[in-house]
């Protein structure tokens, strides 16, 4: 029996970038929401509901607002998730459900049931050879989409396609954080004996084996909790159908934060120790949603990486370590310097506390903050640039992406082991960043760009919450300059710092609150 929504509903239909978004949205400033799963058509709620009247989003550029009335096209889908018709006031976090229609190839026609006995894990094996021979065409298919939204971010989740976070929109700029494929199309990549992996985009969960795992395209259960006026959480989880390993991912958004958190929990349900792989894979195209530029940069706090895979003969062999970011006079932090596809891990393991990417062409990036003592894997992958893997492998346009993977073990060749009937969990913070030109360092509070400009440093500061603080530069431990600043997610700081006097050089830059407590500290190399 379908559950009936109590409270105010706002129903709308719009076409955006070739994708249809339909449905009824429920605005919940502070509501305790009952649990639901993807098999239900709606969810249970309490009676304390409030309706917000739809008005244009003031944080959205006029050019993006105009896109809401366009007729269906097959052009860029980056606008898909920009500005909802529902505004979200400051101090409010909202959850609602809607439907999204995406061109989809007939996956089920080429799938057969299989089982991994090690984990008692059912999965779908894909007949890629027959798929290529028959060359079917995609047709529109409608999926359920879960939305967490506040005044700064709009987070979209697809429970039926692996429980992935499909997109996050930075509402002040209207810029997407993740790559977003316009078609659900199987690839020949993924687990060798499974095939069919969907390069759909967003942030996906890969388990219990490496190379995207088994459940990137299957329905995940979900539950919604919004019993805190400042916080709403969607928890996605693997079905409890006899598998020996259970995964839940809590995706949370606070009312006034321009960041969101993920909290994975992996549980060994067996009475024996269990070795497995868990990685999440962020497919990114910050600023465009469809294609990064050659200027995109990978930002890793590491001086060495271990090669995983490439066709570039000028690079080391898989498993070999090489210096980061420069190898053979090539700055490999710049995407345009990738000749062919390339993947590598931080060596010997993730350094933390952050990794990120930034694309100066779009003035947008993405940041991951994580506990490296637990999540010890950090991996980069790109399709290449001069001789990149072709997009027809995974899409029907010329779109492209880069990847940041995070995992429990340092590499795909390593596994994490859980004791019998035990679990492992941790928390990460993710956020889009925009308007600071580049990225040098980040933590949960802010991201900073520090770029030499002659005798000065150009500084960009992006904060995940509104704050009034002081930008302080040091020469050794002596304060050189103090600048009072006010920054918000929709108002980053851009300025300059003098690079010392005489032979003295700046050694540290710190963002402090007005009481002198350090909010972000960057030690110059």
Secondary structure, DSSP 8 states (H G I E B T S, - for coil): ------S--EEEEEEETTEEEEEEE---SS--B----TTSSS--B-S----------TTS-HHHHHHTT----SS--GGGGS--SS---TT--EEEEEEEEEEE--GGGGEEEEEETTTTEEEEEE-HHHHHHH----EEEEEEEEEEE-SSEEEEEETTTTTEEEEEEETTTTEE-B-B-SEE-B-S-SSTTT---B--BEEEEEEESSTT-S-SSS--EEEEEEEETTEEEEEEE---SS-SEEEEEEEEEETT-S-EEEEEEEEE-SSS-EEEEEEEEEEE-TTTSS---TT-EEEES-SEEEEEEE--TTS--TT-EEESSEETTEETTBGGG--S-EEEEESSS---SEEEEEETTTTEEEEEE--TTT--EEEEEE--STT---GGGT-SSS---EEEEEESSSSTT--EEE-TT-EEE--EEEEEEESSSS-SEE-SSEEEEEEEETTEEEEEEEESS-EEEEEEEEETTEEEEEEEEEEBTTB-EEEEEE--STT----EEEEEETTS-EEEEEE--
